[in-house]
Amino acid sequence: MEFSGRKYTCNEYRAEMILLGLQKKLNQKNLTKEEKRRIKKEIKNLESAMGMV
């Protein structure tokens, strides 16, 4: 699979799946404020590493 003339790598797929998992976890109702803060920070860091931000 190619996007914009370059190959879509396994590492990119893995990062996207991790991001989706974190976003799903963030929507759980039983999280503490600290857990939510930590997950949001992980999401922000991953999005930055992926060039999304």
PDB file of N, CA, C and O in Angstrom:
ATOM      1  N   MET A   1       0.846  -1.172   0.000  1.00  0.00           N
ATOM      2  CA  MET A   1       0.000   0.000   0.000  1.00  0.00           C
ATOM      3  C   MET A   1       0.893   1.237   0.000  1.00  0.00           C
ATOM      4  O   MET A   1       1.887   1.287   0.724  1.00  0.00           O
ATOM      5  N   GLU A   2       0.547   2.213  -0.793  1.00  0.00           N
ATOM      6  CA  GLU A   2       1.337   3.432  -0.856  1.00  0.00           C
ATOM      7  C   GLU A   2       0.458   4.658  -0.628  1.00  0.00           C
ATOM      8  O   GLU A   2      -0.692   4.716  -1.062  1.00  0.00           O
ATOM      9  N   PHE A   3       1.030   5.624   0.060  1.00  0.00           N
ATOM     10  CA  PHE A   3       0.381   6.902   0.284  1.00  0.00           C
ATOM     11  C   PHE A   3       1.359   7.993  -0.117  1.00  0.00           C
ATOM     12  O   PHE A   3       2.510   7.990   0.321  1.00  0.00           O
ATOM     13  N   SER A   4       0.923   8.894  -0.921  1.00  0.00           N
ATOM     14  CA  SER A   4       1.747  10.029  -1.344  1.00  0.00           C
ATOM     15  C   SER A   4       3.094   9.584  -1.891  1.00  0.00           C
ATOM     16  O   SER A   4       4.111  10.230  -1.635  1.00  0.00           O
ATOM     17  N   GLY A   5       3.113   8.495  -2.635  1.00  0.00           N
ATOM     18  CA  GLY A   5       4.346   8.051  -3.268  1.00  0.00           C
ATOM     19  C   GLY A   5       5.323   7.337  -2.371  1.00  0.00           C
ATOM     20  O   GLY A   5       6.459   7.099  -2.782  1.00  0.00           O
ATOM     21  N   ARG A   6       4.930   6.982  -1.157  1.00  0.00           N
ATOM     22  CA  ARG A   6       5.844   6.239  -0.281  1.00  0.00           C
ATOM     23  C   ARG A   6       5.114   5.055   0.341  1.00  0.00           C
ATOM     24  O   ARG A   6       3.886   5.033   0.426  1.00  0.00           O
ATOM     25  N   LYS A   7       5.881   4.097   0.761  1.00  0.00           N
ATOM     26  CA  LYS A   7       5.291   2.888   1.317  1.00  0.00           C
ATOM     27  C   LYS A   7       4.807   3.113   2.743  1.00  0.00           C
ATOM     28  O   LYS A   7       5.405   3.870   3.508  1.00  0.00           O
ATOM     29  N   TYR A   8       3.724   2.448   3.081  1.00  0.00           N
ATOM     30  CA  TYR A   8       3.146   2.462   4.417  1.00  0.00           C
ATOM     31  C   TYR A   8       3.826   1.342   5.195  1.00  0.00           C
ATOM     32  O   TYR A   8       3.698   0.171   4.839  1.00  0.00           O
ATOM     33  N   THR A   9       4.547   1.696   6.254  1.00  0.00           N
ATOM     34  CA  THR A   9       5.377   0.709   6.938  1.00  0.00           C
ATOM     35  C   THR A   9       4.663   0.038   8.108  1.00  0.00           C
ATOM     36  O   THR A   9       3.640   0.510   8.603  1.00  0.00           O
ATOM     37  N   CYS A  10       5.242  -1.069   8.521  1.00  0.00           N
ATOM     38  CA  CYS A  10       4.746  -1.810   9.675  1.00  0.00           C
ATOM     39  C   CYS A  10       4.811  -0.936  10.935  1.00  0.00           C
ATOM     40  O   CYS A  10       3.914  -0.989  11.777  1.00  0.00           O
ATOM     41  N   ASN A  11       5.855  -0.150  11.057  1.00  0.00           N
ATOM     42  CA  ASN A  11       5.996   0.724  12.229  1.00  0.00           C
ATOM     43  C   ASN A  11       4.911   1.794  12.267  1.00  0.00           C
ATOM     44  O   ASN A  11       4.420   2.145  13.340  1.00  0.00           O
ATOM     45  N   GLU A  12       4.537   2.311  11.108  1.00  0.00           N
ATOM     46  CA  GLU A  12       3.462   3.301  11.051  1.00  0.00           C
ATOM     47  C   GLU A  12       2.134   2.662  11.448  1.00  0.00           C
ATOM     48  O   GLU A  12       1.349   3.250  12.192  1.00  0.00           O
ATOM     49  N   TYR A  13       1.893   1.462  10.950  1.00  0.00           N
ATOM     50  CA  TYR A  13       0.672   0.740  11.310  1.00  0.00           C
ATOM     51  C   TYR A  13       0.638   0.489  12.815  1.00  0.00           C
ATOM     52  O   TYR A  13      -0.386   0.702  13.465  1.00  0.00           O
ATOM     53  N   ARG A  14       1.752   0.042  13.356  1.00  0.00           N
ATOM     54  CA  ARG A  14       1.845  -0.236  14.797  1.00  0.00           C
ATOM     55  C   ARG A  14       1.545   1.019  15.607  1.00  0.00           C
ATOM     56  O   ARG A  14       0.785   0.968  16.574  1.00  0.00           O
ATOM     57  N   ALA A  15       2.137   2.141  15.220  1.00  0.00           N
ATOM     58  CA  ALA A  15       1.909   3.405  15.936  1.00  0.00           C
ATOM     59  C   ALA A  15       0.434   3.797  15.885  1.00  0.00           C
ATOM     60  O   ALA A  15      -0.120   4.266  16.879  1.00  0.00           O
ATOM     61  N   GLU A  16      -0.201   3.604  14.728  1.00  0.00           N
ATOM     62  CA  GLU A  16      -1.626   3.925  14.605  1.00  0.00           C
ATOM     63  C   GLU A  16      -2.478   3.047  15.509  1.00  0.00           C
ATOM     64  O   GLU A  16      -3.441   3.521  16.112  1.00  0.00           O
ATOM     65  N   MET A  17      -2.129   1.770  15.605  1.00  0.00           N
ATOM     66  CA  MET A  17      -2.897   0.858  16.460  1.00  0.00           C
ATOM     67  C   MET A  17      -2.706   1.201  17.937  1.00  0.00           C
ATOM     68  O   MET A  17      -3.647   1.101  18.725  1.00  0.00           O
ATOM     69  N   ILE A  18      -1.507   1.601  18.309  1.00  0.00           N
ATOM     70  CA  ILE A  18      -1.255   2.031  19.690  1.00  0.00           C
ATOM     71  C   ILE A  18      -2.079   3.279  19.983  1.00  0.00           C
ATOM     72  O   ILE A  18      -2.698   3.381  21.042  1.00  0.00           O
ATOM     73  N   LEU A  19      -2.090   4.231  19.045  1.00  0.00           N
ATOM     74  CA  LEU A  19      -2.862   5.463  19.211  1.00  0.00           C
ATOM     75  C   LEU A  19      -4.350   5.159  19.369  1.00  0.00           C
ATOM     76  O   LEU A  19      -5.010   5.717  20.245  1.00  0.00           O
ATOM     77  N   LEU A  20      -4.872   4.283  18.532  1.00  0.00           N
ATOM     78  CA  LEU A  20      -6.286   3.915  18.643  1.00  0.00           C
ATOM     79  C   LEU A  20      -6.591   3.269  19.991  1.00  0.00           C
ATOM     80  O   LEU A  20      -7.632   3.538  20.592  1.00  0.00           O
ATOM     81  N   GLY A  21      -5.690   2.425  20.459  1.00  0.00           N
ATOM     82  CA  GLY A  21      -5.879   1.776  21.755  1.00  0.00           C
ATOM     83  C   GLY A  21      -5.886   2.780  22.900  1.00  0.00           C
ATOM     84  O   GLY A  21      -6.693   2.676  23.824  1.00  0.00           O
ATOM     85  N   LEU A  22      -4.984   3.749  22.830  1.00  0.00           N
ATOM     86  CA  LEU A  22      -4.938   4.784  23.864  1.00  0.00           C
ATOM     87  C   LEU A  22      -6.213   5.629  23.849  1.00  0.00           C
ATOM     88  O   LEU A  22      -6.756   5.965  24.901  1.00  0.00           O
ATOM     89  N   GLN A  23      -6.685   5.970  22.642  1.00  0.00           N
ATOM     90  CA  GLN A  23      -7.906   6.765  22.544  1.00  0.00           C
ATOM     91  C   GLN A  23      -9.105   5.984  23.086  1.00  0.00           C
ATOM     92  O   GLN A  23      -9.971   6.551  23.752  1.00  0.00           O
ATOM     93  N   LYS A  24      -9.148   4.702  22.802  1.00  0.00           N
ATOM     94  CA  LYS A  24     -10.233   3.868  23.316  1.00  0.00           C
ATOM     95  C   LYS A  24     -10.165   3.790  24.839  1.00  0.00           C
ATOM     96  O   LYS A  24     -11.188   3.883  25.518  1.00  0.00           O
ATOM     97  N   LYS A  25      -8.966   3.620  25.365  1.00  0.00           N
ATOM     98  CA  LYS A  25      -8.778   3.536  26.813  1.00  0.00           C
ATOM     99  C   LYS A  25      -9.189   4.844  27.486  1.00  0.00           C
ATOM    100  O   LYS A  25      -9.764   4.830  28.575  1.00  0.00           O
ATOM    101  N   LEU A  26      -8.896   5.970  26.842  1.00  0.00           N
ATOM    102  CA  LEU A  26      -9.238   7.284  27.390  1.00  0.00           C
ATOM    103  C   LEU A  26     -10.741   7.450  27.557  1.00  0.00           C
ATOM    104  O   LEU A  26     -11.182   8.210  28.419  1.00  0.00           O
ATOM    105  N   ASN A  27     -11.530   6.759  26.755  1.00  0.00           N
ATOM    106  CA  ASN A  27     -12.986   6.868  26.819  1.00  0.00           C
ATOM    107  C   ASN A  27     -13.613   5.984  27.887  1.00  0.00           C
ATOM    108  O   ASN A  27     -14.830   6.012  28.068  1.00  0.00           O
ATOM    109  N   GLN A  28     -12.811   5.205  28.595  1.00  0.00           N
ATOM    110  CA  GLN A  28     -13.355   4.380  29.668  1.00  0.00           C
ATOM    111  C   GLN A  28     -13.830   5.281  30.810  1.00  0.00           C
ATOM    112  O   GLN A  28     -13.223   6.313  31.094  1.00  0.00           O
ATOM    113  N   LYS A  29     -14.898   4.885  31.444  1.00  0.00           N
ATOM    114  CA  LYS A  29     -15.503   5.729  32.482  1.00  0.00           C
ATOM    115  C   LYS A  29     -14.848   5.593  33.857  1.00  0.00           C
ATOM    116  O   LYS A  29     -14.998   6.479  34.698  1.00  0.00           O
ATOM    117  N   ASN A  30     -14.131   4.506  34.093  1.00  0.00           N
ATOM    118  CA  ASN A  30     -13.602   4.258  35.432  1.00  0.00           C
ATOM    119  C   ASN A  30     -12.167   4.738  35.646  1.00  0.00           C
ATOM    120  O   ASN A  30     -11.500   4.268  36.567  1.00  0.00           O
ATOM    121  N   LEU A  31     -11.679   5.659  34.822  1.00  0.00           N
ATOM    122  CA  LEU A  31     -10.311   6.147  34.952  1.00  0.00           C
ATOM    123  C   LEU A  31     -10.222   7.271  35.989  1.00  0.00           C
ATOM    124  O   LEU A  31     -11.137   8.082  36.134  1.00  0.00           O
ATOM    125  N   THR A  32      -9.111   7.293  36.692  1.00  0.00           N
ATOM    126  CA  THR A  32      -8.854   8.404  37.613  1.00  0.00           C
ATOM    127  C   THR A  32      -8.349   9.601  36.803  1.00  0.00           C
ATOM    128  O   THR A  32      -7.974   9.460  35.639  1.00  0.00           O
ATOM    129  N   LYS A  33      -8.344  10.761  37.423  1.00  0.00           N
ATOM    130  CA  LYS A  33      -7.828  11.959  36.754  1.00  0.00           C
ATOM    131  C   LYS A  33      -6.368  11.774  36.358  1.00  0.00           C
ATOM    132  O   LYS A  33      -5.948  12.220  35.290  1.00  0.00           O
ATOM    133  N   GLU A  34      -5.597  11.115  37.219  1.00  0.00           N
ATOM    134  CA  GLU A  34      -4.176  10.879  36.934  1.00  0.00           C
ATOM    135  C   GLU A  34      -4.010   9.951  35.730  1.00  0.00           C
ATOM    136  O   GLU A  34      -3.148  10.186  34.884  1.00  0.00           O
ATOM    137  N   GLU A  35      -4.825   8.905  35.649  1.00  0.00           N
ATOM    138  CA  GLU A  35      -4.755   7.986  34.514  1.00  0.00           C
ATOM    139  C   GLU A  35      -5.115   8.706  33.213  1.00  0.00           C
ATOM    140  O   GLU A  35      -4.462   8.506  32.188  1.00  0.00           O
ATOM    141  N   LYS A  36      -6.149   9.538  33.256  1.00  0.00           N
ATOM    142  CA  LYS A  36      -6.543  10.311  32.081  1.00  0.00           C
ATOM    143  C   LYS A  36      -5.427  11.253  31.652  1.00  0.00           C
ATOM    144  O   LYS A  36      -5.132  11.379  30.464  1.00  0.00           O
ATOM    145  N   ARG A  37      -4.810  11.910  32.623  1.00  0.00           N
ATOM    146  CA  ARG A  37      -3.712  12.836  32.322  1.00  0.00           C
ATOM    147  C   ARG A  37      -2.555  12.098  31.655  1.00  0.00           C
ATOM    148  O   ARG A  37      -1.985  12.582  30.677  1.00  0.00           O
ATOM    149  N   ARG A  38      -2.210  10.924  32.186  1.00  0.00           N
ATOM    150  CA  ARG A  38      -1.102  10.140  31.648  1.00  0.00           C
ATOM    151  C   ARG A  38      -1.402   9.662  30.229  1.00  0.00           C
ATOM    152  O   ARG A  38      -0.534   9.714  29.358  1.00  0.00           O
ATOM    153  N   ILE A  39      -2.617   9.201  29.999  1.00  0.00           N
ATOM    154  CA  ILE A  39      -3.006   8.721  28.672  1.00  0.00           C
ATOM    155  C   ILE A  39      -3.005   9.866  27.665  1.00  0.00           C
ATOM    156  O   ILE A  39      -2.531   9.703  26.541  1.00  0.00           O
ATOM    157  N   LYS A  40      -3.535  11.026  28.060  1.00  0.00           N
ATOM    158  CA  LYS A  40      -3.534  12.188  27.170  1.00  0.00           C
ATOM    159  C   LYS A  40      -2.111  12.589  26.801  1.00  0.00           C
ATOM    160  O   LYS A  40      -1.844  12.964  25.659  1.00  0.00           O
ATOM    161  N   LYS A  41      -1.204  12.509  27.758  1.00  0.00           N
ATOM    162  CA  LYS A  41       0.201  12.837  27.495  1.00  0.00           C
ATOM    163  C   LYS A  41       0.800  11.829  26.513  1.00  0.00           C
ATOM    164  O   LYS A  41       1.527  12.218  25.600  1.00  0.00           O
ATOM    165  N   GLU A  42       0.507  10.548  26.689  1.00  0.00           N
ATOM    166  CA  GLU A  42       1.000   9.518  25.772  1.00  0.00           C
ATOM    167  C   GLU A  42       0.468   9.746  24.363  1.00  0.00           C
ATOM    168  O   GLU A  42       1.203   9.612  23.385  1.00  0.00           O
ATOM    169  N   ILE A  43      -0.814  10.091  24.265  1.00  0.00           N
ATOM    170  CA  ILE A  43      -1.431  10.362  22.961  1.00  0.00           C
ATOM    171  C   ILE A  43      -0.736  11.546  22.298  1.00  0.00           C
ATOM    172  O   ILE A  43      -0.392  11.483  21.118  1.00  0.00           O
ATOM    173  N   LYS A  44      -0.530  12.620  23.047  1.00  0.00           N
ATOM    174  CA  LYS A  44       0.118  13.815  22.502  1.00  0.00           C
ATOM    175  C   LYS A  44       1.527  13.497  22.018  1.00  0.00           C
ATOM    176  O   LYS A  44       1.927  13.939  20.941  1.00  0.00           O
ATOM    177  N   ASN A  45       2.285  12.730  22.808  1.00  0.00           N
ATOM    178  CA  ASN A  45       3.650  12.373  22.424  1.00  0.00           C
ATOM    179  C   ASN A  45       3.662  11.514  21.162  1.00  0.00           C
ATOM    180  O   ASN A  45       4.483  11.726  20.270  1.00  0.00           O
ATOM    181  N   LEU A  46       2.758  10.554  21.091  1.00  0.00           N
ATOM    182  CA  LEU A  46       2.692   9.663  19.931  1.00  0.00           C
ATOM    183  C   LEU A  46       2.266  10.433  18.679  1.00  0.00           C
ATOM    184  O   LEU A  46       2.844  10.246  17.608  1.00  0.00           O
ATOM    185  N   GLU A  47       1.261  11.296  18.812  1.00  0.00           N
ATOM    186  CA  GLU A  47       0.827  12.099  17.667  1.00  0.00           C
ATOM    187  C   GLU A  47       1.962  12.985  17.172  1.00  0.00           C
ATOM    188  O   GLU A  47       2.137  13.157  15.966  1.00  0.00           O
ATOM    189  N   SER A  48       2.724  13.541  18.087  1.00  0.00           N
ATOM    190  CA  SER A  48       3.858  14.372  17.721  1.00  0.00           C
ATOM    191  C   SER A  48       4.904  13.546  16.968  1.00  0.00           C
ATOM    192  O   SER A  48       5.430  13.989  15.947  1.00  0.00           O
ATOM    193  N   ALA A  49       5.200  12.356  17.469  1.00  0.00           N
ATOM    194  CA  ALA A  49       6.179  11.476  16.828  1.00  0.00           C
ATOM    195  C   ALA A  49       5.713  11.042  15.443  1.00  0.00           C
ATOM    196  O   ALA A  49       6.530  10.792  14.557  1.00  0.00           O
ATOM    197  N   MET A  50       4.393  10.953  15.258  1.00  0.00           N
ATOM    198  CA  MET A  50       3.831  10.552  13.976  1.00  0.00           C
ATOM    199  C   MET A  50       3.680  11.736  13.017  1.00  0.00           C
ATOM    200  O   MET A  50       3.306  11.553  11.859  1.00  0.00           O
ATOM    201  N   GLY A  51       3.970  12.948  13.496  1.00  0.00           N
ATOM    202  CA  GLY A  51       3.852  14.130  12.656  1.00  0.00           C
ATOM    203  C   GLY A  51       2.422  14.614  12.486  1.00  0.00           C
ATOM    204  O   GLY A  51       2.093  15.276  11.502  1.00  0.00           O
ATOM    205  N   MET A  52       1.587  14.284  13.437  1.00  0.00           N
ATOM    206  CA  MET A  52       0.171  14.657  13.365  1.00  0.00           C
ATOM    207  C   MET A  52      -0.096  16.015  14.015  1.00  0.00           C
ATOM    208  O   MET A  52      -1.149  16.612  13.790  1.00  0.00           O
ATOM    209  N   VAL A  53       0.825  16.493  14.798  1.00  0.00           N
ATOM    210  CA  VAL A  53       0.618  17.748  15.533  1.00  0.00           C
ATOM    211  C   VAL A  53       1.640  18.761  15.087  1.00  0.00           C
ATOM    212  O   VAL A  53       1.646  19.889  15.579  1.00  0.00           O
TER     213      VAL A  53
END
